[in-house]
Amino acid sequence: MKKNGFLFLSLLLATTAGFSSFHRRETGIVAPEIISYVVDPGKQTIGFFWKDGNGKRIENFQNLKQFLEKENRELVFAMNGGMFNADLSPQGLYIENGKLLSGIDTVQNAYGNFYLQPNGIFYLTDERKPVVCKTADFVFSEQVQYATQSGPMLVIDGFIHPKFVEGSANLNVRNGVGILPDGRVLFAMSKNKINLYDFARFFKEKGCSNALYLDGAISKTYLPSANQVQLDGLFGVIIAETREKQ
């Protein structure tokens, strides 16, 4: 019985490609589970989506699936890609297919997570290079194909955001993105409520020098390979991996 129990626990904690569980024990408490997915932009196709070809907002993963099907593509992975305004327009910088659709927000003193300085930008170049940087470090270029602004930064040059408090009772579901040492992109979402410090530590312990918070309570992930299929929701920007239908 003990042997079987150990085997079950080992299997439970094992990770599979693109999916992991993050647990940390402190005084008997187990940290919330983290859904994570790794994308190599050089081999996989990442896109940012806001509206369809007719200018209609996509809004959720179900609508994105239907939109992609018309183009003979399928949805592999999706996550809400940043904060948005009341009309579901992107908050701050948004670039899609090289086109600037929303201007950069450089306001320093305002309320909310977006304005917890420094905030940052996640972008992809036309050479498929992914970057997470502080907003102040972003440089406009024709090479930027996709970009979304959000905040706060989670990890900055290898350090957890200095304003995060370890053990904070400010808990929420959260999602974010970071760049791994090998240049691949790490997406993550907590399945349960977590504070910003612990969420940032997840990215730091994975080796991300820079990571960006995307959003909180409304966050959802579509990842069938990990039995995570959340098709509903109401979002501005959606970040997704797609591929041609076989």
QUIPE-V567849 format. One record per backbone hydrogen bond with DSSP energy under -1.0 kcal/mol. NH is the residue of the N-H (numbers start at 1). CO is the residue of the C=O. E is the energy in kcal/mol with one decimal. If there is no record, write none. Layout:
NH|CO|E  NH|CO|E
This chain:
5|1|-2.3  6|2|-2.2  7|3|-2.1  8|4|-2.4  9|5|-2.2  10|6|-2.2  11|7|-2.3  12|8|-2.3  13|9|-1.9  16|19|-1.2  19|16|-2.4  26|29|-1.4  29|26|-2.0  31|24|-1.2  35|189|-3.3  37|187|-2.4  39|185|-2.5  43|40|-2.0  44|40|-2.9  47|240|-2.8  49|238|-2.9  52|56|-2.8  55|52|-1.9  58|50|-2.8  60|58|-1.6  62|231|-1.9  64|60|-1.7  65|61|-2.5  66|62|-1.9  67|63|-2.3  68|64|-2.6  69|65|-2.2  70|66|-1.2  71|68|-1.3  72|69|-1.6  73|68|-2.4  74|243|-3.1  76|241|-2.6  77|241|-1.5  78|222|-1.8  79|239|-2.3  80|220|-1.1  81|237|-3.0  85|89|-3.1  88|85|-2.3  91|83|-2.3  94|102|-2.2  95|147|-2.2  96|99|-2.3  98|145|-2.5  99|96|-1.9  101|94|-2.7  102|94|-1.5  116|113|-1.7  117|115|-1.2  120|150|-2.7  121|133|-2.7  122|148|-2.5  123|131|-2.7  124|146|-2.4  125|129|-1.8  126|143|-2.0  128|125|-2.0  131|123|-2.6  133|121|-2.2  135|119|-2.0  137|134|-1.5  138|135|-1.3  144|141|-1.4  145|124|-2.6  146|124|-1.7  147|95|-2.0  148|122|-2.2  149|93|-1.8  150|120|-2.5  153|118|-2.5  154|211|-3.0  155|211|-1.4  156|159|-3.5  158|209|-3.2  159|156|-1.7  161|154|-2.4  164|161|-1.8  168|165|-1.8  171|169|-1.5  172|194|-1.6  175|215|-2.1  176|188|-2.5  177|212|-2.3  178|186|-2.5  179|210|-1.8  180|184|-2.8  183|180|-2.2  185|39|-3.1  186|178|-3.2  187|37|-2.8  188|176|-2.2  189|35|-2.4  190|174|-2.6  191|33|-2.9  194|172|-2.5  199|195|-2.1  200|196|-2.6  201|197|-2.3  202|198|-1.5  203|199|-1.2  204|200|-2.3  205|201|-2.9  206|202|-1.0  207|204|-1.5  208|203|-2.3  211|155|-1.8  212|177|-3.4  213|152|-2.3  214|175|-3.0  215|175|-1.2  219|216|-2.5  222|78|-2.8  223|228|-4.5  226|223|-2.2  227|224|-2.0  228|223|-2.0  235|59|-2.7  238|49|-2.6  239|79|-2.9  240|47|-2.7  241|77|-2.3  242|45|-2.0  243|74|-1.7  245|72|-2.2
